[in-house]
Amino acid sequence: MFYASVGVKQIQAHLARSRHLWGRRGASDMLFYLTDISGVADDIPVATRGLRTVREILEEHPGVVINIDSVDTDGVVQLQGPGRSAVEAAARAIAHNLKLHLPAASVETSIREAASSVAVLRAEREGEPASTTAYPPTVIEFPLAHHCDECSSAMASREVRVREQLLRLCGDCAARNEGPRNETLRSSATVPTSGFMVEQRMLRSLQLTQVQDFKQLAGLGQLPAEEARRTTTNNHIATVFADGNGLGGLFGHLRDEAIRDGSTRHLLEVSKRIKQATENGLRAAIETSRIAERDGKVMAAIPHILGGDDVLVSVPATRVWTFLITFMTTMQQLLGEDPYEEARSISFSAGVVICHQAFPIGDQVELAERLLRQAKWVEQGQEWTFAWQDVTNEGSQPLERVVRLDEWPRHEALMEAARHIGGEKGGNTARATLRAELRLPDIGARTLRLRHLADRMEGAEDLFNLAFGQEWRDEPVTDAHTRDLLGALSIMRWLP
Ligand SMILES: [Zn+2]
């Protein structure tokens, strides 16, 4: 038997090529249509979708079928058949179909001969080479000789009207434009289980409507005057990129088990359960951070993609901390109850970017990814951790700042104490002064300034005792002392 996989690589980067939300959403829809094997895409009339589905392509390749014993990964189509040339031809046709509609996607096909799905796992484990073909992003197109207005990274090849604006777009961005195929998908009778359709599923299960763009999302974060410690709370969003730690080890273990027992049943089951848990964690976070009287029927979150265990989502900046902590604690609880013992040792890490709503989504995703890697790396992927960057205040060069989830209560206590510094009229100004003093690079000068501040500013003494320890006046105030307090002050900027 011959086994083939056709997969889209670097999906997050591909989704984030668009500057605008319509482009990201359009790309999700296209990736769903072009890799769907559930039948949902087939049920949508050809005239509406305007593209061929995987099943339609397979009808032209007799003997080649979907491999149902493989792990269901979004953006990957798994095939099998008795003849090499037929399997190769089918894989190539599916890859070409993807490239035809999404030329900027990076696609790879891989084919190997094996006795069974389990034998494929064994060959992968032993590192036996497969025959692979890569289809890199196609960026050069003729004839407009003008960079694409939406992604700037490819040449424009056609003029397209997008939301009343005539744009010169590359093929990939043009395919993302809203049309009947997107509308039909939104109202299709069956809700696809694909990770590309996570926003649709959340909207349906919570019975809410979609935000139009990042500007509207940011606006939902506006705080009533009495709650706001900042002047403007309606123009910032936060993008969270979270994923599981220790999944590699867990799946390695499950693959070994599958090879030993000759069945992928358990592997498929655990992988499905982790995906479900991640989706439930996401739903809980959206629900908890929702404020019905302000949001009305609109969902104040844009889930971009839900992979097996990874999730990329944007929320209003003033909701991000509630969102993140709910997501992490829910995941901790759900995984802690998993019947499979090895799943209980999985933790999650997150990278969070807080920025102006006009900061390009591609840059947000790239920075969130770097922060996520940092959060994982600091505790060697053994802990529940997060790293964040408040771009407007801290720039876009990632700080080396990672906090463990179990340190959150300490940060809450610091925030509570920091709320009271400077008395009634203190507030933001007092905290901005404090932040500047804490950041003084010269430890000697910093220590003197902070001692002075403790005597002069209301509430500062109590705050420093809590942050640095009761004996803090006896020794220099080092970076290790100031780390948590600076972190807490940064979190407070967007926490109501
Ligand atoms: Zn483009």
Residues whose N, C-alpha, C, O or C-beta is under 5 A from the ligand:
A	BS01	ZN	C148 E150 C151 S152 A154 C170 C173
